[in-house]
Structures are given as C-alpha cells and as structure tokens.
C-alpha cells in the first residue's frame, strides 16, 4: 500500500515539475483536499 501511495505522490511531483518548466511568468496553485493533491492550476502571464 505504501508503494502505491509513493507512486501517486511521484506522479504529482512530475506534474508540478512539468508545469514549472512550461511557465515563464505566472503562478502555480495546488488544490489539496483531505491531504491529497486533487488539482493543479497554472496561470500564465504574457509580458509584452
């Protein structure tokens, strides 16, 4: 069971890393419910 939970946590970490690499200006918000990440919001700003 702990191994499954570890895999799930690693998936969240990979998604966060991917989002961070894609964004230049903006914010990244993790939505957590009952101690688990349920959503990742990415807001990107375009600077002119």
PDBQT receptor file of N, H, CA, C and O in Angstrom, charges set to zero:
ATOM      1  N   UNK A   1       0.829  -1.201   0.000  1.00  0.00    +0.000 N 
ATOM      2  CA  UNK A   1       0.000   0.000   0.000  1.00  0.00    +0.000 C 
ATOM      3  C   UNK A   1       0.864   1.252   0.000  1.00  0.00    +0.000 C 
ATOM      4  O   UNK A   1       0.560   2.207  -0.715  1.00  0.00    +0.000 OA
ATOM      5  N   UNK A   2       1.941   1.268   0.791  1.00  0.00    +0.000 N 
ATOM      6  H   UNK A   2       2.189   0.492   1.372  1.00  0.00    +0.000 HD
ATOM      7  CA  UNK A   2       2.823   2.431   0.843  1.00  0.00    +0.000 C 
ATOM      8  C   UNK A   2       3.482   2.674  -0.511  1.00  0.00    +0.000 C 
ATOM      9  O   UNK A   2       3.724   3.820  -0.892  1.00  0.00    +0.000 OA
ATOM     10  N   UNK A   3       3.771   1.592  -1.240  1.00  0.00    +0.000 N 
ATOM     11  H   UNK A   3       3.575   0.662  -0.931  1.00  0.00    +0.000 HD
ATOM     12  CA  UNK A   3       4.393   1.729  -2.557  1.00  0.00    +0.000 C 
ATOM     13  C   UNK A   3       3.438   2.397  -3.546  1.00  0.00    +0.000 C 
ATOM     14  O   UNK A   3       3.863   3.224  -4.352  1.00  0.00    +0.000 OA
ATOM     15  N   UNK A   4       2.160   2.048  -3.493  1.00  0.00    +0.000 N 
ATOM     16  H   UNK A   4       1.814   1.375  -2.839  1.00  0.00    +0.000 HD
ATOM     17  CA  UNK A   4       1.163   2.685  -4.369  1.00  0.00    +0.000 C 
ATOM     18  C   UNK A   4       1.067   4.166  -4.043  1.00  0.00    +0.000 C 
ATOM     19  O   UNK A   4       1.039   5.002  -4.946  1.00  0.00    +0.000 OA
ATOM     20  N   UNK A   5       1.016   4.494  -2.759  1.00  0.00    +0.000 N 
ATOM     21  H   UNK A   5       1.039   3.815  -2.026  1.00  0.00    +0.000 HD
ATOM     22  CA  UNK A   5       0.925   5.891  -2.342  1.00  0.00    +0.000 C 
ATOM     23  C   UNK A   5       2.156   6.662  -2.802  1.00  0.00    +0.000 C 
ATOM     24  O   UNK A   5       2.044   7.814  -3.221  1.00  0.00    +0.000 OA
ATOM     25  N   UNK A   6       3.329   6.038  -2.729  1.00  0.00    +0.000 N 
ATOM     26  H   UNK A   6       3.420   5.102  -2.389  1.00  0.00    +0.000 HD
ATOM     27  CA  UNK A   6       4.561   6.686  -3.177  1.00  0.00    +0.000 C 
ATOM     28  C   UNK A   6       4.496   6.971  -4.676  1.00  0.00    +0.000 C 
ATOM     29  O   UNK A   6       4.896   8.051  -5.110  1.00  0.00    +0.000 OA
ATOM     30  N   UNK A   7       4.003   6.029  -5.470  1.00  0.00    +0.000 N 
ATOM     31  H   UNK A   7       3.678   5.151  -5.118  1.00  0.00    +0.000 HD
ATOM     32  CA  UNK A   7       3.870   6.229  -6.917  1.00  0.00    +0.000 C 
ATOM     33  C   UNK A   7       2.933   7.389  -7.227  1.00  0.00    +0.000 C 
ATOM     34  O   UNK A   7       3.210   8.199  -8.112  1.00  0.00    +0.000 OA
ATOM     35  N   UNK A   8       1.828   7.467  -6.500  1.00  0.00    +0.000 N 
ATOM     36  H   UNK A   8       1.602   6.810  -5.782  1.00  0.00    +0.000 HD
ATOM     37  CA  UNK A   8       0.876   8.559  -6.706  1.00  0.00    +0.000 C 
ATOM     38  C   UNK A   8       1.542   9.890  -6.388  1.00  0.00    +0.000 C 
ATOM     39  O   UNK A   8       1.396  10.845  -7.151  1.00  0.00    +0.000 OA
ATOM     40  N   UNK A   9       2.266   9.975  -5.282  1.00  0.00    +0.000 N 
ATOM     41  H   UNK A   9       2.385   9.199  -4.662  1.00  0.00    +0.000 HD
ATOM     42  CA  UNK A   9       2.957  11.201  -4.906  1.00  0.00    +0.000 C 
ATOM     43  C   UNK A   9       4.004  11.577  -5.947  1.00  0.00    +0.000 C 
ATOM     44  O   UNK A   9       4.170  12.759  -6.248  1.00  0.00    +0.000 OA
ATOM     45  N   UNK A  10       4.705  10.605  -6.499  1.00  0.00    +0.000 N 
ATOM     46  H   UNK A  10       4.569   9.645  -6.255  1.00  0.00    +0.000 HD
ATOM     47  CA  UNK A  10       5.700  10.886  -7.527  1.00  0.00    +0.000 C 
ATOM     48  C   UNK A  10       5.028  11.419  -8.790  1.00  0.00    +0.000 C 
ATOM     49  O   UNK A  10       5.595  12.267  -9.479  1.00  0.00    +0.000 OA
ATOM     50  N   UNK A  11       3.831  10.932  -9.099  1.00  0.00    +0.000 N 
ATOM     51  H   UNK A  11       3.371  10.243  -8.540  1.00  0.00    +0.000 HD
ATOM     52  CA  UNK A  11       3.098  11.456 -10.252  1.00  0.00    +0.000 C 
ATOM     53  C   UNK A  11       2.758  12.924 -10.052  1.00  0.00    +0.000 C 
ATOM     54  O   UNK A  11       2.873  13.713 -10.990  1.00  0.00    +0.000 OA
ATOM     55  N   UNK A  12       2.342  13.305  -8.851  1.00  0.00    +0.000 N 
ATOM     56  H   UNK A  12       2.248  12.664  -8.089  1.00  0.00    +0.000 HD
ATOM     57  CA  UNK A  12       2.050  14.708  -8.549  1.00  0.00    +0.000 C 
ATOM     58  C   UNK A  12       3.313  15.544  -8.723  1.00  0.00    +0.000 C 
ATOM     59  O   UNK A  12       3.274  16.629  -9.304  1.00  0.00    +0.000 OA
ATOM     60  N   UNK A  13       4.406  15.044  -8.225  1.00  0.00    +0.000 N 
ATOM     61  H   UNK A  13       4.437  14.163  -7.753  1.00  0.00    +0.000 HD
ATOM     62  CA  UNK A  13       5.666  15.771  -8.316  1.00  0.00    +0.000 C 
ATOM     63  C   UNK A  13       6.065  15.958  -9.778  1.00  0.00    +0.000 C 
ATOM     64  O   UNK A  13       6.527  17.035 -10.157  1.00  0.00    +0.000 OA
ATOM     65  N   UNK A  14       5.893  14.935 -10.595  1.00  0.00    +0.000 N 
ATOM     66  H   UNK A  14       5.518  14.061 -10.287  1.00  0.00    +0.000 HD
ATOM     67  CA  UNK A  14       6.221  15.045 -12.016  1.00  0.00    +0.000 C 
ATOM     68  C   UNK A  14       5.325  16.067 -12.711  1.00  0.00    +0.000 C 
ATOM     69  O   UNK A  14       5.797  16.825 -13.558  1.00  0.00    +0.000 OA
ATOM     70  N   UNK A  15       4.046  16.095 -12.366  1.00  0.00    +0.000 N 
ATOM     71  H   UNK A  15       3.662  15.479 -11.678  1.00  0.00    +0.000 HD
ATOM     72  CA  UNK A  15       3.126  17.077 -12.957  1.00  0.00    +0.000 C 
ATOM     73  C   UNK A  15       3.514  18.500 -12.564  1.00  0.00    +0.000 C 
ATOM     74  O   UNK A  15       3.450  19.414 -13.386  1.00  0.00    +0.000 OA
ATOM     75  N   UNK A  16       3.914  18.684 -11.317  1.00  0.00    +0.000 N 
ATOM     76  H   UNK A  16       3.967  17.941 -10.649  1.00  0.00    +0.000 HD
ATOM     77  CA  UNK A  16       4.333  20.007 -10.845  1.00  0.00    +0.000 C 
ATOM     78  C   UNK A  16       5.615  20.422 -11.571  1.00  0.00    +0.000 C 
ATOM     79  O   UNK A  16       5.734  21.567 -12.007  1.00  0.00    +0.000 OA
ATOM     80  N   UNK A  17       6.563  19.511 -11.702  1.00  0.00    +0.000 N 
ATOM     81  H   UNK A  17       6.466  18.580 -11.348  1.00  0.00    +0.000 HD
ATOM     82  CA  UNK A  17       7.802  19.812 -12.428  1.00  0.00    +0.000 C 
ATOM     83  C   UNK A  17       7.509  20.213 -13.870  1.00  0.00    +0.000 C 
ATOM     84  O   UNK A  17       8.082  21.175 -14.382  1.00  0.00    +0.000 OA
ATOM     85  N   UNK A  18       6.621  19.474 -14.516  1.00  0.00    +0.000 N 
ATOM     86  H   UNK A  18       6.156  18.693 -14.100  1.00  0.00    +0.000 HD
ATOM     87  CA  UNK A  18       6.252  19.767 -15.908  1.00  0.00    +0.000 C 
ATOM     88  C   UNK A  18       5.647  21.162 -16.023  1.00  0.00    +0.000 C 
ATOM     89  O   UNK A  18       6.005  21.925 -16.919  1.00  0.00    +0.000 OA
ATOM     90  N   UNK A  19       4.735  21.491 -15.122  1.00  0.00    +0.000 N 
ATOM     91  H   UNK A  19       4.444  20.870 -14.394  1.00  0.00    +0.000 HD
ATOM     92  CA  UNK A  19       4.085  22.799 -15.144  1.00  0.00    +0.000 C 
ATOM     93  C   UNK A  19       5.102  23.911 -14.902  1.00  0.00    +0.000 C 
ATOM     94  O   UNK A  19       5.033  24.968 -15.530  1.00  0.00    +0.000 OA
ATOM     95  N   UNK A  20       6.038  23.676 -13.999  1.00  0.00    +0.000 N 
ATOM     96  H   UNK A  20       6.094  22.818 -13.489  1.00  0.00    +0.000 HD
ATOM     97  CA  UNK A  20       7.057  24.695 -13.705  1.00  0.00    +0.000 C 
ATOM     98  C   UNK A  20       7.967  24.940 -14.905  1.00  0.00    +0.000 C 
ATOM     99  O   UNK A  20       8.380  26.073 -15.150  1.00  0.00    +0.000 OA
ATOM    100  N   UNK A  21       8.276  23.899 -15.642  1.00  0.00    +0.000 N 
ATOM    101  H   UNK A  21       7.940  22.979 -15.443  1.00  0.00    +0.000 HD
ATOM    102  CA  UNK A  21       9.126  24.048 -16.825  1.00  0.00    +0.000 C 
ATOM    103  C   UNK A  21       8.417  24.817 -17.933  1.00  0.00    +0.000 C 
ATOM    104  O   UNK A  21       9.065  25.513 -18.715  1.00  0.00    +0.000 OA
ATOM    105  N   UNK A  22       7.099  24.700 -18.006  1.00  0.00    +0.000 N 
ATOM    106  H   UNK A  22       6.573  24.135 -17.371  1.00  0.00    +0.000 HD
ATOM    107  CA  UNK A  22       6.328  25.315 -19.089  1.00  0.00    +0.000 C 
ATOM    108  C   UNK A  22       5.998  26.787 -18.846  1.00  0.00    +0.000 C 
ATOM    109  O   UNK A  22       5.674  27.506 -19.791  1.00  0.00    +0.000 OA
ATOM    110  N   UNK A  23       6.073  27.241 -17.611  1.00  0.00    +0.000 N 
ATOM    111  H   UNK A  23       6.337  26.657 -16.844  1.00  0.00    +0.000 HD
ATOM    112  CA  UNK A  23       5.623  28.591 -17.284  1.00  0.00    +0.000 C 
ATOM    113  C   UNK A  23       6.830  29.526 -17.118  1.00  0.00    +0.000 C 
ATOM    114  O   UNK A  23       7.828  29.174 -16.490  1.00  0.00    +0.000 OA
ATOM    115  N   UNK A  24       6.709  30.722 -17.697  1.00  0.00    +0.000 N 
ATOM    116  H   UNK A  24       5.899  31.009 -18.208  1.00  0.00    +0.000 HD
ATOM    117  CA  UNK A  24       7.787  31.707 -17.565  1.00  0.00    +0.000 C 
ATOM    118  C   UNK A  24       7.407  32.774 -16.542  1.00  0.00    +0.000 C 
ATOM    119  O   UNK A  24       8.205  33.104 -15.665  1.00  0.00    +0.000 OA
ATOM    120  N   UNK A  25       6.193  33.312 -16.649  1.00  0.00    +0.000 N 
ATOM    121  H   UNK A  25       5.545  33.044 -17.362  1.00  0.00    +0.000 HD
ATOM    122  CA  UNK A  25       5.663  34.285 -15.684  1.00  0.00    +0.000 C 
ATOM    123  C   UNK A  25       4.278  33.812 -15.270  1.00  0.00    +0.000 C 
ATOM    124  O   UNK A  25       3.481  33.436 -16.130  1.00  0.00    +0.000 OA
ATOM    125  N   UNK A  26       3.977  33.821 -14.013  1.00  0.00    +0.000 N 
ATOM    126  H   UNK A  26       4.624  34.127 -13.315  1.00  0.00    +0.000 HD
ATOM    127  CA  UNK A  26       2.642  33.438 -13.569  1.00  0.00    +0.000 C 
ATOM    128  C   UNK A  26       2.676  32.740 -12.223  1.00  0.00    +0.000 C 
ATOM    129  O   UNK A  26       3.553  32.982 -11.393  1.00  0.00    +0.000 OA
ATOM    130  N   UNK A  27       1.698  31.865 -12.030  1.00  0.00    +0.000 N 
ATOM    131  H   UNK A  27       0.986  31.668 -12.704  1.00  0.00    +0.000 HD
ATOM    132  CA  UNK A  27       1.608  31.165 -10.749  1.00  0.00    +0.000 C 
ATOM    133  C   UNK A  27       1.136  29.729 -10.940  1.00  0.00    +0.000 C 
ATOM    134  O   UNK A  27       0.493  29.384 -11.932  1.00  0.00    +0.000 OA
ATOM    135  N   UNK A  28       1.475  28.921  -9.973  1.00  0.00    +0.000 N 
ATOM    136  H   UNK A  28       1.998  29.201  -9.168  1.00  0.00    +0.000 HD
ATOM    137  CA  UNK A  28       1.079  27.525  -9.943  1.00  0.00    +0.000 C 
ATOM    138  C   UNK A  28       0.428  27.291  -8.579  1.00  0.00    +0.000 C 
ATOM    139  O   UNK A  28       1.028  27.583  -7.545  1.00  0.00    +0.000 OA
ATOM    140  N   UNK A  29      -0.792  26.767  -8.576  1.00  0.00    +0.000 N 
ATOM    141  H   UNK A  29      -1.279  26.529  -9.416  1.00  0.00    +0.000 HD
ATOM    142  CA  UNK A  29      -1.529  26.555  -7.333  1.00  0.00    +0.000 C 
ATOM    143  C   UNK A  29      -1.911  25.093  -7.206  1.00  0.00    +0.000 C 
ATOM    144  O   UNK A  29      -2.485  24.513  -8.128  1.00  0.00    +0.000 OA
ATOM    145  N   UNK A  30      -1.595  24.500  -6.073  1.00  0.00    +0.000 N 
ATOM    146  H   UNK A  30      -1.129  24.972  -5.324  1.00  0.00    +0.000 HD
ATOM    147  CA  UNK A  30      -2.008  23.127  -5.788  1.00  0.00    +0.000 C 
ATOM    148  C   UNK A  30      -3.261  23.179  -4.939  1.00  0.00    +0.000 C 
ATOM    149  O   UNK A  30      -3.298  23.868  -3.919  1.00  0.00    +0.000 OA
ATOM    150  N   UNK A  31      -4.285  22.456  -5.354  1.00  0.00    +0.000 N 
ATOM    151  H   UNK A  31      -4.255  21.896  -6.182  1.00  0.00    +0.000 HD
ATOM    152  CA  UNK A  31      -5.521  22.355  -4.577  1.00  0.00    +0.000 C 
ATOM    153  C   UNK A  31      -5.457  21.015  -3.839  1.00  0.00    +0.000 C 
ATOM    154  O   UNK A  31      -5.308  19.957  -4.452  1.00  0.00    +0.000 OA
ATOM    155  N   UNK A  32      -5.571  21.085  -2.527  1.00  0.00    +0.000 N 
ATOM    156  H   UNK A  32      -5.692  21.944  -2.030  1.00  0.00    +0.000 HD
ATOM    157  CA  UNK A  32      -5.428  19.898  -1.684  1.00  0.00    +0.000 C 
ATOM    158  C   UNK A  32      -6.721  19.670  -0.917  1.00  0.00    +0.000 C 
ATOM    159  O   UNK A  32      -7.303  20.600  -0.358  1.00  0.00    +0.000 OA
ATOM    160  N   UNK A  33      -7.161  18.408  -0.903  1.00  0.00    +0.000 N 
ATOM    161  H   UNK A  33      -6.688  17.653  -1.357  1.00  0.00    +0.000 HD
ATOM    162  CA  UNK A  33      -8.361  18.031  -0.163  1.00  0.00    +0.000 C 
ATOM    163  C   UNK A  33      -8.063  16.727   0.568  1.00  0.00    +0.000 C 
ATOM    164  O   UNK A  33      -7.580  15.766  -0.031  1.00  0.00    +0.000 OA
ATOM    165  N   UNK A  34      -8.347  16.701   1.841  1.00  0.00    +0.000 N 
ATOM    166  H   UNK A  34      -8.740  17.482   2.327  1.00  0.00    +0.000 HD
ATOM    167  CA  UNK A  34      -8.083  15.525   2.685  1.00  0.00    +0.000 C 
ATOM    168  C   UNK A  34      -6.633  15.069   2.589  1.00  0.00    +0.000 C 
ATOM    169  O   UNK A  34      -6.346  13.872   2.591  1.00  0.00    +0.000 OA
ATOM    170  N   UNK A  35      -5.719  16.039   2.504  1.00  0.00    +0.000 N 
ATOM    171  H   UNK A  35      -5.952  17.012   2.503  1.00  0.00    +0.000 HD
ATOM    172  CA  UNK A  35      -4.296  15.729   2.473  1.00  0.00    +0.000 C 
ATOM    173  C   UNK A  35      -3.782  15.219   1.136  1.00  0.00    +0.000 C 
ATOM    174  O   UNK A  35      -2.643  14.758   1.054  1.00  0.00    +0.000 OA
ATOM    175  N   UNK A  36      -4.597  15.292   0.079  1.00  0.00    +0.000 N 
ATOM    176  H   UNK A  36      -5.522  15.667   0.145  1.00  0.00    +0.000 HD
ATOM    177  CA  UNK A  36      -4.186  14.800  -1.237  1.00  0.00    +0.000 C 
ATOM    178  C   UNK A  36      -4.337  15.914  -2.260  1.00  0.00    +0.000 C 
ATOM    179  O   UNK A  36      -5.287  16.695  -2.210  1.00  0.00    +0.000 OA
ATOM    180  N   UNK A  37      -3.390  15.978  -3.185  1.00  0.00    +0.000 N 
ATOM    181  H   UNK A  37      -2.618  15.343  -3.225  1.00  0.00    +0.000 HD
ATOM    182  CA  UNK A  37      -3.492  16.942  -4.278  1.00  0.00    +0.000 C 
ATOM    183  C   UNK A  37      -4.596  16.473  -5.210  1.00  0.00    +0.000 C 
ATOM    184  O   UNK A  37      -4.550  15.355  -5.724  1.00  0.00    +0.000 OA
ATOM    185  N   UNK A  38      -5.595  17.332  -5.429  1.00  0.00    +0.000 N 
ATOM    186  H   UNK A  38      -5.633  18.240  -5.012  1.00  0.00    +0.000 HD
ATOM    187  CA  UNK A  38      -6.693  16.952  -6.321  1.00  0.00    +0.000 C 
ATOM    188  C   UNK A  38      -6.709  17.770  -7.602  1.00  0.00    +0.000 C 
ATOM    189  O   UNK A  38      -7.386  17.417  -8.567  1.00  0.00    +0.000 OA
ATOM    190  N   UNK A  39      -5.939  18.891  -7.602  1.00  0.00    +0.000 N 
ATOM    191  H   UNK A  39      -5.389  19.178  -6.818  1.00  0.00    +0.000 HD
ATOM    192  CA  UNK A  39      -5.961  19.749  -8.780  1.00  0.00    +0.000 C 
ATOM    193  C   UNK A  39      -4.709  20.613  -8.801  1.00  0.00    +0.000 C 
ATOM    194  O   UNK A  39      -4.212  21.032  -7.755  1.00  0.00    +0.000 OA
ATOM    195  N   UNK A  40      -4.207  20.872  -9.999  1.00  0.00    +0.000 N 
ATOM    196  H   UNK A  40      -4.610  20.532 -10.849  1.00  0.00    +0.000 HD
ATOM    197  CA  UNK A  40      -3.095  21.793 -10.195  1.00  0.00    +0.000 C 
ATOM    198  C   UNK A  40      -3.583  22.878 -11.142  1.00  0.00    +0.000 C 
ATOM    199  O   UNK A  40      -3.983  22.592 -12.271  1.00  0.00    +0.000 OA
ATOM    200  N   UNK A  41      -3.550  24.134 -10.678  1.00  0.00    +0.000 N 
ATOM    201  H   UNK A  41      -3.225  24.367  -9.761  1.00  0.00    +0.000 HD
ATOM    202  CA  UNK A  41      -3.953  25.273 -11.509  1.00  0.00    +0.000 C 
ATOM    203  C   UNK A  41      -2.705  26.033 -11.919  1.00  0.00    +0.000 C 
ATOM    204  O   UNK A  41      -1.843  26.329 -11.091  1.00  0.00    +0.000 OA
ATOM    205  N   UNK A  42      -2.617  26.348 -13.216  1.00  0.00    +0.000 N 
ATOM    206  H   UNK A  42      -3.318  26.107 -13.888  1.00  0.00    +0.000 HD
ATOM    207  CA  UNK A  42      -1.491  27.116 -13.726  1.00  0.00    +0.000 C 
ATOM    208  C   UNK A  42      -2.058  28.373 -14.389  1.00  0.00    +0.000 C 
ATOM    209  O   UNK A  42      -2.904  28.295 -15.280  1.00  0.00    +0.000 OA
ATOM    210  N   UNK A  43      -1.577  29.525 -13.938  1.00  0.00    +0.000 N 
ATOM    211  H   UNK A  43      -0.890  29.588 -13.214  1.00  0.00    +0.000 HD
ATOM    212  CA  UNK A  43      -1.969  30.800 -14.525  1.00  0.00    +0.000 C 
ATOM    213  C   UNK A  43      -0.711  31.436 -15.098  1.00  0.00    +0.000 C 
ATOM    214  O   UNK A  43       0.246  31.710 -14.373  1.00  0.00    +0.000 OA
ATOM    215  N   UNK A  44      -0.723  31.662 -16.383  1.00  0.00    +0.000 N 
ATOM    216  H   UNK A  44      -1.500  31.438 -16.972  1.00  0.00    +0.000 HD
ATOM    217  CA  UNK A  44       0.457  32.217 -17.030  1.00  0.00    +0.000 C 
ATOM    218  C   UNK A  44       0.205  33.641 -17.475  1.00  0.00    +0.000 C 
ATOM    219  O   UNK A  44      -0.842  33.954 -18.041  1.00  0.00    +0.000 OA
ATOM    220  N   UNK A  45       1.165  34.492 -17.215  1.00  0.00    +0.000 N 
ATOM    221  H   UNK A  45       2.016  34.238 -16.755  1.00  0.00    +0.000 HD
ATOM    222  CA  UNK A  45       1.106  35.896 -17.620  1.00  0.00    +0.000 C 
ATOM    223  C   UNK A  45       1.919  36.058 -18.901  1.00  0.00    +0.000 C 
ATOM    224  O   UNK A  45       2.953  35.417 -19.083  1.00  0.00    +0.000 OA
ATOM    225  N   UNK A  46       1.437  36.917 -19.772  1.00  0.00    +0.000 N 
ATOM    226  H   UNK A  46       0.597  37.438 -19.624  1.00  0.00    +0.000 HD
ATOM    227  CA  UNK A  46       2.173  37.223 -21.000  1.00  0.00    +0.000 C 
ATOM    228  C   UNK A  46       2.675  38.651 -20.869  1.00  0.00    +0.000 C 
ATOM    229  O   UNK A  46       1.893  39.600 -20.798  1.00  0.00    +0.000 OA
ATOM    230  N   UNK A  47       3.983  38.782 -20.838  1.00  0.00    +0.000 N 
ATOM    231  H   UNK A  47       4.617  38.012 -20.895  1.00  0.00    +0.000 HD
ATOM    232  CA  UNK A  47       4.592  40.105 -20.694  1.00  0.00    +0.000 C 
ATOM    233  C   UNK A  47       4.982  40.621 -22.070  1.00  0.00    +0.000 C 
ATOM    234  O   UNK A  47       5.644  39.930 -22.844  1.00  0.00    +0.000 OA
ATOM    235  N   UNK A  48       4.566  41.837 -22.359  1.00  0.00    +0.000 N 
ATOM    236  H   UNK A  48       4.028  42.399 -21.730  1.00  0.00    +0.000 HD
ATOM    237  CA  UNK A  48       4.863  42.455 -23.659  1.00  0.00    +0.000 C 
ATOM    238  C   UNK A  48       5.929  43.517 -23.526  1.00  0.00    +0.000 C 
ATOM    239  O   UNK A  48       6.305  44.141 -24.518  1.00  0.00    +0.000 OA
TER     240      UNK A  48
